[in-house]
Amino acid sequence: MSFQNLLIENKERIQYIIINRESKVNALNKATIAELHTAFHEAFHNPAVGGIILTGAGQKAFVAGADISEFAELDAVSGSELARLGQSTVFDLIENGSKPIIAAINGFALGGGLELAMACHIRVAADTAKMGLPEVTLGLLPGYGGTQRLPQLVGKGKALEMIITADMITAAEAYQYGLINHVVSPDNLLLKAEEILNKILLRAPLAIAAAITAVNAGTKDGINGFEIEIDEFGKCFKTKDLKEGISAFLQKRKPEFKGE
């Protein structure tokens, strides 16, 4: 499928999803949210895709927030609907995705952009990138999961400080707080993301999906993460990949997983 606001590039088993609104600092409007839903849904169901790198076009921004011009006519009901639709169709979809997703943060990741990066499983940032949740400067609060995912990554105190001061932080500070996994030079950003993803792609795909499910379960209210882990652990024993992994271990060779 062709997109107006995204570029899709495939590099062997890695698919790049690139937000391509450089003139708008890659801001998330309704159309881009809809296209992201379609792109990730297709990637998850494409057997040729093993993992995804999400990034922004150009050098200035990963995503510099939502498209504020679309907020002007919203009321309480339509505002809630906007947040609910975005979270369910994109942000939660990414977080609960069955394939590993790495955010390659090439520039500003602000507001919905930082929330988008936080929904990904791993975050790598250029050392020139800056991050923040500036919504309170508009009279809003983060509406795409920022108040929930940021405390999980950096702790309640630092999350509240970032949200209610609206201050931006550098990539080095984000790494120190645990918000991102790696900081590299801009030239090495995509190389680092590919390096991590290619390592992951050597592992058993069904086990990776199960691990994502189990880790996410631990952050959800009313769900016993230990029970989900036990259940997912048991399911692995039904897979051909487990048999291959055990055989390879006993035979002292590298396993060849097929996601079966």
Secondary structure, 3 states (H helix, E strand, C coil): CCCCCEEEEEECCEEEEEECCHHHCCCECHHHHHHHHHHHHHHHCCCCCCEEEEEECCCCEEECCECHHHHCCCCHHHHHHHHHHHHHHHHHHHHCCCCCEEEEECCEEECHHHHHHHHCCEEEEECCCEEECCHHHHCCCCCCCHHHHHHHHHCHHHHHHHHHHCCCEEHHHHHHHCCCCEEECHHHHHHHHHHHHHHHCCCCHHHHHHHHHHHHHCCCCCCCHHHHHHHHHHHHCCCHHHHHHHHHHHHCCCCCCCCC
